[in-house]
């Protein structure tokens, strides 16, 4: 059992499933869950506390440096962090707008990047820690109408490989999980994916917790 584990993007989908699994199996002494949707994470925290778990919930906007800094200040002792903030957009490469592309990148790439960077900055002086980034197999096997999403996940994957090499001797590990399609509320509006095979959020959480 670790001391403190943080899950960013815990309001629904994969992040919520990770948080539930961590609590149910007592993987951590203190669980910190965070998301832009504060009401959702507060409700989840209340549910988990009712079952006897130590859970704190905080709002975080991963596109805002001050919001990230406030979250890290409340949980700087974290030994393990899962970054699972994400948005999805199904638009063809010829139709996606600059604004929409930048919005996806701002959350899926830059948001998770700077959350991970901030926690790594706390872990390196201690000489220990683990960060898990939720990426997508789509970055290696691209799907149609996912230009912005695939680009954001591929870039996140590339950065985690770079930082892993930079910190290999500091006992701070970075792991990237290449998720298959996951049946979450995020993809529900895109009816095209109803015909595709997909795993459940609980199965996705299992991939994160066992490391791949």
VOGUDO-210533 format. One record per residue: residue in one letter; x, y, z of N, C-alpha, C in turn. Coordinates in steps of 0.2 Angstrom, whole numbers, plus 5000, padded with zeros to 4 digits. Example, Ala and Ser with C-alpha at 12.3 -4.5 7.8 and 13.67 -1.06 7.14 Angstrom:
BEGIN
a506649725039506249785039506649845039;s506449895035506849955036506450005039;
***
This chain:
BEGIN
x500449945000500050005000500450065000;x500350114995500750174995500450224999;x500850285000500550335005499950375001;x500150404996499650444992499650434985;x499050424982499050414975498550464972;x498750494967498250554964498050524957;x497350534956497050524949496850584946;x497050614941496850674938496450654932;x495850684932495350664926494850604929;x494650614935494350564939493550564939;x493250614935492550624936492150574932;x492450544927492050484924492550444920;x492250394917492650354912493250314915;x493850314912494450284914494650304921;x494750374922494950404928494550384934;x493850384933493450364938493550284940;x493550244935493650174936494350164940;x494850194938495550194942495450204949;x495050264950494950284957494550234961;x494050204958493650154962494050094963;x494450074958494850014959495450024965;x495750084965496250094970495950094977;x495350124977494950124984494750054986;x494450014981494149954983494649904985;x495249904982495749854984496349884989;x496149944991496649974996497349984994;x497450004988498150014985498450074988;x498150114991498450174994498150195000;x498550235005498250255011497850315010;x498050365005497650425004497550424996;x496950434994496750444987496550514986;x496850544981496650614979496450604972;x495850634971495550634965495350704962;x495450714956495350784954495150784947;x494750844945494450844939494150924938;x494050944932493751004931493051004934;x492650944933492050944936492050924943;x492050974947492150974955491550934958;x490950944956490350914959490450834958;x490650814952490750744951491250714955;x491850744956492350714960492150714967;x491850764969491650774976491150714978;x490650704973490150654974490450584975;x490950574970491350504970491750504977;x492050554979492450554985491950534991;x491350564991490950554997490650484997;x490550454991490350384990490950334993;x491550354991492150304993492250315001;x492150375003492250385010491750345014;x491150345012490650305015490850235016;x491250215012491450145012492150135016;x492350195019492850185024493550205021;x493550235015494250255012494350325013;x495050345013495250405014495350435007;x494950485006494850514999494750595000;x495250624996495150694995494950714988;x494550764987494350784980494450854979;x494750874973494950944972494750964965;x494551024963494451044956495151054953;x495251044947495851064943495651074936;x495951124933495851144926496551134924;x496651074920497351054918497651104912;x497251154910497451204905497651264909;x497651264915497851324919498451314924;x498951344923499551334928499451344935;x499051394937498851404944498451354947;x497951324943497551274945497951204947;x498451194942498851134943499251144949;x499551204950500051214956499651204962;x498951234962498551224968498451154970;x498351104965498251034966498851004969;x499451024966500050994968500251014975;x500051074977500251094984499851054989;x499251034987498850994992499050914992;x499450894987499650824987500350814985;x500850854987501450854984501850794987;x501550764992501950694994501750634990;x501350644985501050594981501650544978;x501550484979502050434977501850404970;x501250414968501050384962500450424959;x500550444953500050494949499850454943;x499150454942498850434935498550494932;x498850514926498550574922498150544917;x497450564918496950534913496450584911;x496650644911496250704909496150694901;x495550704898495550694891494850714888;x494950744882494350754878494350724871;x493850704868493850674862493450714857;x493650704851493350744845493350704839;x492750684836492750644830492650694824;x493150714821493150764815493650744810;x493550744804494050724799494550774798;x495150754796495750794795495550864791;x495150854786494950914782494450954785;x494150934790493650974793493751004800;x494250984803494451004810494651074810;x494451114814494651184814495251194819;x495551254818496151264822495951274830;x495351304831495151304838495051244841;x494651194837494551124840495151084841;x495651094836496251054837496651084843;x496651144844497051174849496751154856;x496051154856495751134862495851054864;x495851014859496050944861496850944863;x497250974860497950974862498051004869;x497651054871497751094877497551044883;x497151004882496950954888497350894887;x497350854882497550784881498350784881;x498650834878499350844878499650884883;x499550954882499851004887499550994894;x498950984895498650974902499050924905;x499050864902499350804906500050814906;x500350844901501150854902501250894908;x500950954909501150994914500950974921;x500350934921500250894928500850854929;x500950804925501550764926502150794927;x502350844924502950884925502950914932;x502350944935502350964941502450914947;x502150854946502250804951502950774951;x503250774945503950744944504350794947;x504250854947504650904951504750894958;x504150864961504150844968504450784969;x504450734965504650664966505450664965;x505750704960506450694959506850714965;x506750764969507150774975507150714980;x506550684980506450624985506750564982;x506850564976507150504973506750444972;x506050454971505550404970504950434968;x504550394964503950404962503750374955;x503150374954502850344948502350384945;x502350394938501850424935501550384929;x500950374928500650334923500250384919;x500350384912499950424907499550384903;x498850404903498450364899498450394891;x498750354887498750364880498250324876;x498450314870497950274866498350234860;x498050174859498350134854498250164847;x497750214847497650244841498250284838;x498650304843499250344841499750294837;x499650234837500050184833499650154828;x498950144829498550114824497950164823;x498050224819497650274819496950254816;x496450294819495750274817495450344813;x495050334808494750384804494350434809;x494450504807494050554810494350564817;x494950554819495250564825495950604825;x495950654820496550684818496850714825;x496450764828496750794834496850754840;x496350704841496450654846497050614846;x497150584840497750544839498450584839;x498450644837499050684837499150704844;x498650714848498850734855499050674859;x498850614858499050554862499750524859;x499850534853500550514850501050564853;x500950624854501350674857501550664864;x500950644868501050624875501450564876;x501350514871501750454871502450474870;x502650514865503350534864503650564870;x503250614873503550644878503750604884;x503250554886503450514892504050464890;x504150454884504750414882505350454883;x505350514881505950564882506050574890;x505550584894505650604901505850534904;x505650484902505850414905506650414905;x506850424899507650424898508050474902;x507650534903508050584906508050564914;x507550534916507550514924507650444925;x507950404921508050334922508550324928;x508950364930509350354936509150394942;x508550424942508250454948507750424951;x507550364949507050314952506350344952;x506250384947505550414945505350384939;x504850344938504650304932504050334929;x504050334922503450354918503250294914;x502650284914502350224911501750254906;x501750234900501250254895500750194894;x500150194895499650144893499350164887;x499450114882499150124875498450094875;x497950134877497250104878496950084871;x496650024871496150014865495550064866;x495050054861494450094862494050074869;x493950124872493550114879492850134879;x492350104881491650124881491550164886;x491650234885491550284890491050334888;x490850374893490350434890490750484885;x491350484885491750524881491650514873;x491550444872491450424865490750414863;x490250414868489550394867489250434862;x489350504861489050544856489250524849;x489750484848490050464841489750394840;x489150394836488850334835489250284831;x489650314827490150274823490450214827;x490650234833491050184837490650134841;x489950134840489550084843489650024839;x489850024833490049954830490649934831;x491149964834491849944836491849904842;x492249854842492449824849492749874854;x492549864860492849914865492849874872;x493349894876493349874883493049914887;x492849894893492549934898493049974902;x492750034906493250074910493550024915;x493249974918493549934923494149894920;x494049874914494549834911495149884909;x495049944908495549994906495950014913;x495550014918495850024925496349974927;x496149914925496549854926497249864922;x497149884916497749894912498249944915;x497949994918498350054921498750024928;x498349984932498549964938499049904937;x499049864932499549814931500149834927;x500049904924500549924920500649914913;x500049894910500049884902499549824900;
***
